[in-house]
Amino acid sequence: MANHPDGEGRAGIFRYRKIKAGCRRSSFPISRVRLLAAVAVLGALLALAVPAYAAHTATAANSPPETTTNTSTAFTLTVSNSSFSTDKINKVVWTVEGSFTVVAAGVPPTNWTVSVVDNVITWTADTVGARINPGSAKTFAWSATTGSAGYKTHTWTTTDDVGGTYPSSPGWVITHVVEPVDFNALAALALAAPAYLFWRWKLRRRRTSAGA
């Protein structure tokens, strides 16, 4: 019988097979450890990549988005609580841009109170049932007299019913204030245009007659 690398004869073959079997048995635990480590690392990466939902996430829209200069304007502010929120909203603080004057609040929603200090309007829910639930919205009325023309930025924050303040993105709303249309000037222009065209026509006829 030919010699085996691990020994001579049958005894060497048995020793070779035992070593080979031991290698096969020890390879499985090593692979399992590596797999568990890879799963742990992947879980940590996913935890960092996926942010947790905030206690509440709000959005706001103000209407009308455009008005004219030096005009008393009635607005409506609509505050929405995201359907992914876990808490209700019980307070809305609305800070009106500084060029607006005579800032006032309209009648608040049922079971809400309102206060105005300078250019800051604060609405607060009086009861649990009046708060803005996740997936719902409320509309708040306010008014002010506009100032100069331009894009005016108002800011806002909302507070959830567990006392945490979260200035939900974007936290600001723009009102475009424009100069009013001068209808008298437009009427004058409308009358002047036909007169100018008639004068040009007469001048052209005179030149044509003189050339003849």
NORDA-V368629 format. One record per backbone hydrogen bond with DSSP energy under -1.0 kcal/mol. NH is the residue of the N-H (numbers start at 0). CO is the residue of the C=O. Records with the same first field share a line. If there is no record, write none. Layout:
BEGIN
NH: CO ; CO
END
This chain:
BEGIN
3: 6
6: 3
12: 8
13: 9
14: 10
15: 11
16: 12
17: 13
18: 14
19: 15
20: 16
21: 17
22: 18
23: 19
24: 20
25: 21
26: 22
29: 25
30: 26
31: 27
32: 28
33: 29
34: 30
35: 31
36: 32
37: 33
38: 34
39: 35
40: 36
41: 37
42: 38
43: 39
44: 40
45: 41
46: 42
47: 43
48: 44
49: 45
58: 79
60: 77
62: 75
66: 175
68: 177
69: 146
72: 143
74: 141
75: 62
76: 139
77: 60
78: 137
79: 58
80: 135
81: 56
84: 81
85: 54
86: 54
88: 131
89: 158
90: 158
91: 122
92: 156
93: 120
94: 154
95: 118
99: 96
100: 144
103: 142
105: 140
111: 108
112: 123
114: 121
116: 119
119: 116
120: 93
121: 114
122: 91
123: 112
124: 89
125: 110
130: 127
131: 88
134: 80
135: 132
137: 78
139: 76
141: 74
142: 103
143: 72
144: 100
145: 70
149: 176
151: 174
153: 172
154: 94
155: 170
156: 92
158: 90
159: 163
160: 87
162: 159
165: 157
167: 165
172: 153
174: 151
175: 64
176: 149
177: 66
182: 180
185: 181
186: 182
187: 183
188: 184
189: 185
190: 186
191: 187
192: 188
194: 190
195: 191
196: 192
197: 193
198: 194
199: 195
200: 196
201: 197
202: 198
203: 199
204: 200
205: 201
206: 202
207: 203
208: 204
209: 205
210: 206
211: 207
END
